[in-house]
């Protein structure tokens, strides 16, 4: 017996495309995984989800790298003297991530497009 080849998933409707694109931004409140999962699953099914998911994912990657660097520097320098400043900066970066993720989700949900003010575009 042969099994039939899997059929490609149906394209997203315009409303679904906008919804998943905004979820990619809103998911940034929880970290990198929601944006990554949404982009990987829906990138081929909706153009808006592909563009906005990629934008959200690039921002989340940038923020994650920055937070890891700040925590490592904070830990190393805490042993020496004032490393706790870096922990505070990492918290400030997290707060900014939450704010920008919500702003992006609201803008995309309203029908627009959103570019984060600071983001390294690693995924083209």
Secondary structure as UniProt FT lines:
FT   HELIX           14..26
FT   HELIX           27..30
FT   HELIX           32..42
FT   TURN            43..45
FT   HELIX           47..80
FT   HELIX           84..109
FT   TURN            110..111
//
